[in-house]
């Protein structure tokens, strides 16, 4: 079946996830000569969502029926939100000020002596920690989903 939702699913699964979209020219509208604004590497989803919005604004018609379109569109919007949250966390992490060590944490008064531990500790206060029952380690809350997807006890036994 040729439908916009099938095409969006293809773009999401085959191109976005594999990093195939290198420039805005790859997202040229297939109905006209429109091209989304340039985007930075890692922000390809913004170009895809701009294209979807263009298609809705400029090429939508009353006889257009695609029952899966909104579902696919929502998945793309969620990918963009997740990307924006990840970028915000990365900005926050880069802005962590490491005091002259050793120093006590301002929140819990724990003494910390290494820069890497200070950064981790600040992030743990911000995002929390989750205990992984598979490998028996603490993981920063915002990294747990990614960790759980690849964690196995076998890694520990190597």
N, C-alpha and C positions, 0 to 999 in steps of 0.2 A: 504494500500500500504506500503510495506517495502522499505524504502529508507533512505539514510543517513540524508537527510534533515528532515524527520519525526523523526528520532532518536534524531537529534540535537534539534529540537523543543521540544521534550519530555524532554530531559535533561534540557533545558532552563526553561521550564514552571513548570515541576514537581519536579526537583531535585535542581537546582541552587537556585530558588526562595524560596525554603523551607529549605535550609541548609542541605540537605541530604548527600552531598558529604563531608565526614569527612577526607578522606586521598587519596593520589595519587593512592593507590591500587584499589580504587573504579572506577578509570578511566583507567584500564588496557585495552589495545587494544584487540578487539575481533577477530583479525586476527593473532596475534602473541603474544609473551610474553612481549612486550614493556609496560613500565609504565612511566608516566611523573615524572619529578623531584618533590620532596616534596614541598608543598606550605603551607603558613601560613593560619590560620583560617581567613575567609573573603576574601581570594584570590583564591578561588576555580576556578574562571573563567580562571585564568592563566593555570591551569592544563587542563581544557576543551579545551582551544585554542591550547595548546601544543599537545593534542591528535588529534585535527582536522588537525594540520599541519603535524603530523606524518602520518595520514591516507593519506593525499595528497602526501607526499613525498615518502612513502613506498608502498602504496597499490593502487594508482591510475592507472587505465588502460584506454586504448582508447575506450573501449565499455561501460565505466561508464557514464551513463546519469542520471542526476537528476536536473531538471530545477529549483528547489527551493533551491538547495544547497548554491549558492552564497548569496542569500538573508538571509538564516539562519546563514551562516558564518559571514556575515556583522553585524547581530544583536549581535552575541557573541563578535565580535571585539569591538562594541560600548559599550557593558556592561563592557568590560575590560577598555576601555578608561574612562568611567564614574567612575569606581572604582578608577583608578589612579588619576583622578581629585579630587575626594572626599578625598583620602588619602593625597594629596598635600595640600588641604585646611585645613585638620585637623592638618598637620604639621605646616602650617603657623599660625594657631590659637594658637597652643601650644607654638610657639616661640614669641608671642606678649609680649613685655616687658612692664610691668605696672610700670610707674614711681611713685614716692612718690606723693600721692594724698592729697588734690586736685591739679590738674595740668591743664594747657591749652593744647588743641590739637595742634599739630605742624602744621596741615593743615589749620584749620579754626578758631583757637584760642578759641574755646568753652571751658569753664571751666567744668571739670568732676571730681566728688568726690568719685565715687564707682568703685572698680575693674571690676565688671560685666559690668558697663556702659562703662568703658574705652575699654574693649575687644570688646563689641558690636560696639562702635563708630569707632574703627580702622577697623573692618570688614566692616562696612557700607561704609567707604571711599574706601575700596578695592573692594567690590563686589556690592555696591549700595544697595538701598532699593526699595521695591515695595509696593504700598498701596493696601491692600486687601479690595475690595469693599463689600465683604460679612460680615466680622467681624470688618471692619473699623479700622484696625491696620496696622502699618508699619512692613514689614517682610524683613529680609536680602535677597538680590537678589538670592543668591545661595541656599536659603532654600524655596523660594516661590513655586516651583513646588510641593514639598512634602507637604507644608502647604495647597496649593489649593486643593490637593487631599482629604484632611480630614477636611477642614474648613466648618463650617456651622453656621448660626446665632443662631440655637438652642442651641449650646454650650454656648453661652453668656447668655442665658435666664435661665440657670439651677441654 
